[in-house]
Every structure is written in C-alpha cells, then in structure tokens.
C-alpha cells in the first residue's frame, strides 16, 4: 500500500504573483548587443508603455528578429536583463 503524499499549506502559490498581472506593451529604443551561445539573442533597451512601471526604460533579452521601433509584449516588468560586457574579462586573453 502506497503512502499518501503530504501537501504543505500556503506554499503552492509561490511565484505566481510575478506573472499573474496583465501583459504590458514596450517599444524598442536601442539595440545593445548580441548574446547567447551562437548570438541568437539580442539585448535591447525598451520603454514600458503601460502598467505600474510605465515610462521606465529597461534592458531585455529578445530572441528572434527585432529592430528599433518594434513593439514587444512583456509578461512582467520587474526583472531586468544583466548587461552584456563588450570585452573579455576572463580566460587566456586577459
């Protein structure tokens, strides 16, 4: 006979509040850098057009073709992408 799994109360909603809001539009202002293992991701600066962070400029990583003036739909506006460094800081070339 198998044991019944106990479920902890109050822990099941963790992390849902971040993505539970409405999607927010943002417009691409600047293309910053290419990143990813094969350069398939573009880091861009976007200006948020709605929501509680309206008017905020932030960095985001975008996969796929993108150009200045494109409209992105963001699922959340709390997390910003880390800046891509332009030079090699570790390894044999330092």
N, C-alpha and C positions, 0 to 999 in steps of 0.2 A: 504494500500500500504506500503510495507516494505522499510525501509531506506537502502541506499547503504552504505556499509562499506568503510571507507576511508583507504587507504593503505599509510603508511609513506614511503617516498622515501629514499633510501640509508640504511635502517636498515635491509633489507631482507637477506643480505649476512653475517650477524654477525655470527661468529663461524665456518664458512665453511673453512676458510683458514687453520685451525689447522689440519683438516682431509683430505684436498684436495691433499696432497702430495702422493708420491708413498709409498707402503708398504716397510718396512725395515726388513731385517733379523737380528736376535740376537741369540747368543748361551748362554745357561745357564751355569754359572760358579759355583754357590753355592746355596744351598737350605738354606734359613734363618729361616723361622718359618711357623707355620700353623696358619691361621686366619679364620674369618668368624664365623657365629653363631654355626655351627656344625663342624668346622675345615675343611671345604671343599675347602678352598682356600690356596694355598701355596705361600709364599712370597719368591722370588728368586732374585739373582743378575745376571744380564745379561750383556754381552758385545755386543754393537751395531756393526754390521759388514758393514754397508753402510749408505748412506745419509749424511746429514750435521753434524750429531753427531757421525761419525764413530770413533770407538775406545773408546767411552765413556762407563763407567760402571755405571749401574743404577739399582734401585730396582723396581720390577714389581710384581703385584699380578697375579697368574695364577690359573685358575680353571680347574681341571682335573689332570690326572696323568702326572707327569713331573719328569725327573731325570737330573743329571749333564751331559752336553754334548748335550742335546736336542736343536733343532733349533726352535725358535719362530719367527713368522711373526708379527711385530708391526705395527699398523696403524699410530702411532705417537710416537715420541721420546722426546717430550717436557715435558710431565708430569711424575713425578716420584712418586711412592707409598710412603706413610708415613711409617716410621719404626715401626715394631711391638715391643712393650715393653715386656720384659721377666717376669717382676714381677707385682704384683697387686699394684696399687698406690692409689686406692680409695676404699671406702667401709668398711666393718666390719673387714677386715684383715689388715688394715693399722696401 
